[in-house]
Amino acid sequence: MDFSDQYVLGDLGDLWNPSMNEYDVSSSMGPITTDVQFLNIDDSTVVFKYQSRVRKEAKQRLKNAEVQILVTSPYDVKTIKVWVQREEKAADLFVYNVGRVEFAARDIVFKGTQLLENGFGTKSLYEIDLDSIYYDNPYDKRPVYKLAKTDMLNRNRFQVVIQVVFRDNSLSSEFVSSAFYCCTQPKSGTKRKTRSTDGGKQYGKEWNDPEFYNNSQVIDYFEANEAVIGNLEVKGTLQSPKMKADIAYHFDVNHSEFQKTLTEGDVVGLNTNADGETSIIELSSKNMRTIIQAGVISRSAFFEGNIPAEKVSTDKICVMGIVRVKVVGNVRNGERVYASTSFPGRAVAESHSLHVDDDILLGIAMESSDGKDHQAETLVRCFVSFLCGINAGYFSQKAHDLEIRTDANIEKVVHQKWKELKKMVMHWFLIFIFFTILLCIVLFASNYFS
């Protein structure tokens, strides 16, 4: 059976009629061994997945995923066996792996065969649609082309494996294609920049233009005022300027309850509001014992979290990082700073703290401030962390509990010893009385009988 004309025109015709010494430079006997060519798969091939719904079942199918396979052999070829698998390195990186999955015989389309001009061997053309396989088997029903959502360029790479079946049912060695990349089809109207490639020729139906390439950058430099990104994986260094050095979380706040507008470095408290949610409150000497945690208002966060979906009044509190804090009095670099009852809304250095239980540890100073006035307020860069206050509060509470238990134990022991002492004194007092009475009786009797 000869191929139809569409397979012998142009570049495919060159494959169809090679020079006689292409396979054996020493003679014209034809191909010495069986060879398989994947006509439209190379390292730059990209296959898109699109959303499909059939009988109320949603699936992600492959688009334009026909693979053409040219088998050249000196022996009579009966058919081929075809498998698809995740590339070995990709399988090692991706925990989810269904292994090698075989195509059914009905999915392997035989396009035709042709004798070589020298008569020594044949060329047979086959075609498979990668989309003809969806699950690994009808029982487990695990999608074969499941996509990883991280490190996608390295994990979502697949290969086609071929074994030639000869007339005597013997099998050739395995032929493995180059790895192709599989990804979700971009939304319509979305334009992506692509990088040109000097990939090999393609035959038959064209595949989608490649957009991603192994071990190469699609964009060397990207700058934008705002960007919405679904998933972000950073393999290098995530940098921020020196003055943007903290992580801040948004919390609800009622600004009308504050005497002054909240600004950078203010020390505030977190407490439970009427709705049972955590909100920012103004610190005072009365509520220091009842707040959940003290924090510092941030205006220098490089990362903001806990942003509400609805438009509600919030402010940012530094959860961890270097932030400027309003400190009263002198402070030395490396000295601990506390939210103090003496100066609500401000921090004080450890050397100025009264060291009472109400003082809440905020962090440590990262620079010195040598103001002459001990009541003066300055903005000092400090490393602030919620963990400092949480741990300090935890250990303070444990120490307080230990002190209470120790006092109770001492009081109990003293009380017990006092009871024993009183019992012993009473015992000896009774003995003394007894011997005193006995002595008196003896003396009286001796005087009476004398």
C-alpha positions in Angstrom: 0.0 0.0 0.0 1.4 3.4 -1.0 1.1 6.6 1.0 -1.3 9.2 -0.3 0.3 12.2 -2.0 0.0 14.4 1.1 2.8 12.3 2.7 5.3 12.4 -0.1 5.3 16.1 -0.9 7.9 18.6 0.3 10.2 17.7 3.1 8.4 14.4 3.9 9.3 13.3 0.3 12.9 13.7 1.2 12.5 11.3 4.1 10.7 9.0 1.7 13.4 8.9 -0.9 16.8 9.1 0.9 20.1 8.6 -0.8 21.2 5.0 -1.1 24.1 5.3 1.3 22.1 7.0 4.0 21.9 3.8 6.1 25.1 2.0 4.9 27.9 4.0 3.4 29.7 0.8 2.2 26.8 -0.7 0.1 23.3 -0.2 -1.2 21.8 -3.1 0.8 19.4 -0.7 2.7 18.9 -0.2 6.4 20.9 -2.6 8.6 18.6 -2.2 11.7 15.2 -0.9 12.4 14.9 2.8 13.0 12.0 4.9 14.3 11.5 8.7 13.8 9.0 10.9 15.6 8.2 13.4 12.9 6.7 16.1 15.0 8.2 15.8 18.4 11.3 17.6 19.6 12.5 19.3 22.8 10.6 22.5 21.9 7.2 20.8 21.4 4.3 22.1 23.5 0.9 20.5 23.9 -1.9 22.4 25.4 -4.7 21.1 27.6 -8.2 22.6 27.4 -11.3 22.3 29.5 -14.0 19.9 28.1 -17.3 18.8 29.5 -19.0 15.6 28.2 -22.1 14.1 29.9 -21.7 16.5 32.9 -18.1 15.3 33.4 -15.4 17.9 33.2 -12.0 16.8 31.8 -8.9 18.5 30.6 -8.2 17.1 27.1 -5.1 17.5 24.9 -5.4 19.8 21.9 -3.9 18.9 18.4 -1.9 16.1 20.0 -1.4 13.8 16.9 2.0 12.2 16.7 3.4 10.8 13.4 5.8 7.9 13.6 7.9 6.8 10.7 9.3 3.2 11.0 12.2 2.2 8.7 13.1 -1.5 8.8 14.8 -4.2 6.7 12.2 -6.6 8.0 8.4 -7.0 7.5 6.7 -4.8 10.1 3.4 -6.0 11.4 2.4 -3.1 13.7 3.8 -1.1 16.6 3.3 -0.8 20.3 3.0 2.7 21.8 3.2 4.0 25.3 3.3 7.4 26.9 5.1 8.2 30.1 6.3 11.1 32.2 10.0 11.8 31.5 12.2 10.0 34.1 13.6 13.2 35.7 10.1 14.7 35.7 8.7 11.6 37.4 11.4 11.8 40.1 10.4 15.4 40.8 6.6 14.8 40.7 5.2 12.6 43.4 2.1 11.8 41.4 3.2 9.4 38.6 1.1 6.7 36.9 4.0 5.2 35.1 4.0 4.0 31.5 0.5 3.7 29.9 0.0 1.7 26.7 -2.3 2.8 23.8 -4.9 0.4 22.6 -4.4 -1.2 19.2 -7.5 0.7 17.9 -5.8 4.0 18.7 -2.8 3.3 16.5 -3.6 4.5 13.0 -1.7 2.8 10.1 -1.3 5.4 7.3 0.6 3.2 4.8 3.9 1.6 3.8 6.3 1.9 0.9 9.3 -0.1 -0.3 12.6 1.7 -0.4 13.9 2.4 -3.9 16.7 -0.1 -3.4 14.2 -2.7 -2.4 15.9 -3.5 0.8 13.4 -2.6 3.5 10.2 -0.6 4.0 9.0 2.6 5.5 5.7 2.5 7.4 3.9 5.6 8.7 1.7 5.5 11.8 -0.2 8.1 13.7 -1.5 8.2 17.3 -3.6 10.8 19.1 -2.2 11.4 22.6 -5.6 12.5 23.7 -7.0 9.0 23.1 -5.7 8.1 26.6 -7.1 9.9 29.6 -6.9 7.5 32.6 -4.2 5.0 33.3 -6.8 2.3 33.7 -10.6 2.0 34.1 -10.4 1.1 37.8 -8.0 3.6 39.4 -9.0 6.3 36.9 -5.9 8.4 37.5 -5.4 11.1 34.8 -2.2 10.3 32.7 -1.4 14.0 31.9 -2.0 15.4 35.4 -0.1 18.7 35.6 2.1 19.8 38.4 1.4 23.4 39.7 5.0 24.1 40.8 8.3 23.7 38.9 6.1 23.1 35.8 8.8 23.3 33.2 10.7 20.4 34.8 7.7 18.3 36.0 5.2 18.4 33.1 7.3 16.7 30.5 6.2 13.5 28.7 7.7 11.0 26.2 6.3 8.6 23.7 7.8 5.1 23.7 7.7 2.8 20.6 8.4 -0.9 20.0 8.1 -2.4 16.6 6.3 -5.7 16.2 7.5 -7.8 13.2 5.6 -10.4 11.2 7.0 -13.2 13.4 5.7 -11.4 16.5 9.3 -10.6 17.6 9.9 -7.2 19.1 12.5 -4.5 18.4 14.2 -2.6 21.1 12.5 0.5 22.6 12.6 3.9 20.9 11.9 6.9 23.1 10.9 10.3 21.8 12.2 13.6 22.9 10.3 15.0 25.9 7.5 17.4 25.1 6.0 20.0 27.5 2.4 19.9 28.5 0.6 22.9 29.9 -2.9 24.5 30.3 -4.1 26.4 27.2 -4.0 30.2 27.8 -7.3 32.0 27.9 -8.5 33.4 24.5 -7.3 36.9 23.9 -4.2 36.4 26.1 -1.0 37.2 24.2 2.2 35.7 25.3 5.7 36.6 24.1 7.6 33.6 22.7 11.2 33.0 22.1 12.2 31.8 18.6 13.9 28.4 18.3 15.8 26.6 15.6 14.0 23.4 16.2 13.8 20.6 13.6 11.3 20.3 10.8 7.8 19.3 11.5 5.6 17.1 9.3 1.9 16.6 9.1 -0.4 18.6 11.3 1.3 21.5 13.0 1.3 21.6 16.7 1.0 24.7 18.9 3.8 27.2 18.8 6.2 26.6 21.6 6.2 29.0 24.6 8.4 27.4 27.1 11.8 25.8 26.6 13.8 23.5 28.9 16.7 25.2 30.8 15.9 28.7 29.3 14.3 31.8 30.5 11.2 33.1 28.7 11.6 36.6 30.2 15.0 37.8 31.4 13.7 40.9 33.1 10.2 41.9 34.2 9.0 45.1 35.8 5.5 46.2 36.7 3.7 48.5 39.2 1.1 45.8 39.9 0.7 42.2 38.9 -1.7 39.4 39.7 0.0 36.0 39.9 -1.7 32.7 40.6 1.3 30.8 41.8 4.8 32.1 42.3 7.9 29.9 42.8 11.2 31.7 43.5 14.3 29.7 42.8 16.7 32.6 43.4 16.6 35.5 45.9 13.6 37.6 46.7 14.9 41.0 47.4 13.5 44.2 49.0 15.0 47.6 49.7 16.6 48.4 53.0 13.7 50.5 54.2 11.2 47.7 53.3 12.2 45.0 55.7 9.2 43.7 57.6 6.2 41.4 57.1 2.9 43.0 58.2 -0.7 41.7 58.7 -3.9 43.7 58.4 -6.2 43.9 61.4 -9.5 45.6 61.8 -9.4 49.0 63.5 -11.9 51.7 64.5 -9.9 54.9 64.1 -12.5 57.0 65.9 -11.6 55.2 69.2 -8.0 56.6 69.0 -7.1 60.0 70.3 -4.6 60.5 67.5 -4.2 59.2 64.0 -2.1 56.1 63.9 1.3 56.6 62.3 4.5 54.6 61.7 6.0 53.3 64.9 3.0 53.6 67.2 2.7 50.7 69.7 -0.8 49.3 69.8 -2.6 46.3 71.2 -4.6 43.5 69.7 -7.8 42.4 71.5 -11.1 40.6 70.8 -13.9 42.8 69.6 -17.6 42.4 70.0 -17.8 40.1 66.9 -15.2 37.8 68.4 -12.6 38.9 65.9 -9.1 40.3 66.6 -8.9 44.1 66.2 -6.4 46.9 67.0 -7.0 48.9 70.2 -5.3 51.9 71.8 -3.0 50.9 74.6 -3.4 52.2 78.2 -2.2 51.3 81.6 -5.6 49.7 82.3 -5.8 47.3 79.4 -2.1 46.1 79.2 -3.0 43.0 81.2 -6.0 42.0 79.1 -4.7 42.4 75.5 -3.8 39.5 73.4 -0.6 40.9 72.1 1.2 44.3 71.5 2.4 45.3 68.1 3.9 48.1 66.1 2.2 50.0 63.2 4.2 49.4 60.0 4.5 51.6 57.0 7.5 49.7 55.5 6.3 46.2 54.8 7.5 44.4 51.7 4.9 41.7 52.3 1.3 42.3 53.5 -1.0 39.5 54.6 -4.5 39.0 56.0 -5.9 41.5 53.6 -9.8 41.4 53.9 -11.9 40.8 50.8 -14.4 43.4 51.8 -13.7 47.1 52.2 -13.3 47.5 56.0 -11.1 49.8 58.0 -7.8 48.1 58.7 -4.2 48.9 59.6 -0.9 47.1 59.3 1.0 45.6 62.3 4.5 44.3 61.9 4.5 40.6 62.5 8.2 40.1 62.0 11.1 42.2 60.6 12.9 45.5 61.0 10.5 48.4 61.5 10.8 51.9 63.0 9.4 52.1 66.6 8.6 55.2 68.6 10.9 54.8 71.7 10.9 57.1 74.7 14.4 57.9 76.2 17.8 56.6 75.3 18.3 53.1 73.8 21.5 51.2 73.0 22.0 49.0 69.9 21.0 45.4 70.8 19.0 46.4 73.8 15.5 44.9 74.3 12.5 47.3 73.9 9.2 46.9 75.6 5.6 48.2 75.3 5.4 50.0 78.6 2.6 51.0 81.0 4.4 54.2 81.8 4.2 55.5 78.2 1.2 53.8 76.5 1.5 53.8 72.7 5.3 54.0 73.0 8.2 51.7 73.6 10.9 52.0 76.2 14.4 50.4 76.4 15.0 47.7 79.0 17.3 50.1 80.9 14.3 52.5 81.4 11.7 49.8 81.9 10.2 49.3 85.4 10.4 45.5 84.8 6.8 45.0 85.8 4.7 42.1 84.6 2.7 44.3 82.4 5.6 45.3 80.2 5.4 43.4 76.9 8.6 42.6 74.9 8.5 43.9 71.4 12.0 43.1 70.1 15.5 44.5 70.1 16.9 47.8 68.9 19.0 47.7 65.8 20.5 51.2 66.3 21.3 53.5 69.2 19.5 56.7 70.1 21.3 59.1 72.5 18.7 61.8 73.2 19.5 64.1 76.1 15.9 64.3 77.2 14.8 61.0 78.9 11.2 61.9 78.0 12.0 62.6 74.3 10.5 60.3 71.6 12.5 59.1 68.7 12.0 56.6 65.8 14.4 53.8 66.3 14.9 50.9 63.9 14.1 47.7 65.8 13.8 44.0 65.0 10.2 43.3 66.1 8.6 39.9 66.2 5.3 38.6 67.6 7.2 35.6 68.8 9.2 37.8 71.2 6.0 38.9 73.0 4.4 35.5 72.9 7.4 33.7 74.3 8.1 36.4 76.9 4.5 36.3 77.9 4.5 32.6 78.0 7.6 32.3 80.2 6.4 35.2 82.4 3.2 33.4 83.0 5.0 30.2 83.7 7.3 32.0 86.1 4.3 33.6 87.8 2.6 30.3 88.1 5.8 28.7 89.5 6.0 31.5 92.0 2.5 31.0 93.1 2.9 27.3 93.4 6.2 27.8 95.2 4.6 30.2 97.7 1.7 27.8 98.2 4.1 24.9 98.8 6.2 26.9 101.2 3.1 28.1 103.1 1.8 24.5 103.2 5.1 23.2 104.5 5.4 26.0 107.1 1.9 25.3 108.2 2.6 21.6 108.5 5.8 22.2 110.4 4.0 24.6 112.7 1.4 22.1 113.5 4.0 19.5 114.2 5.9 22.0 116.4 2.8 22.9 118.4 2.0 19.2 118.8 5.5 18.5 120.1 5.4 21.5 122.5 2.1 20.4 123.8 3.4 16.9 124.3 6.5 18.1 126.2 4.3 20.5 128.2 2.1 17.7 129.3 5.1 15.6 130.3 6.5 18.6 132.3 3.1 19.0 134.1 3.0 15.3 134.8 6.5 15.2 136.3 5.9 18.4 138.2 2.7 17.0 139.8 4.5 13.7 140.5 7.4 15.6 142.1 5.0 17.6 144.3 3.3 14.4 145.4 6.6 12.8 146.3 7.8 15.8 148.3 4.5 16.1 150.1 4.4 12.5 151.0 8.0 12.6 152.4 7.2 15.6 154.6 3.9 14.1 155.7 5.4 10.8 156.9 8.4 12.4 158.4 
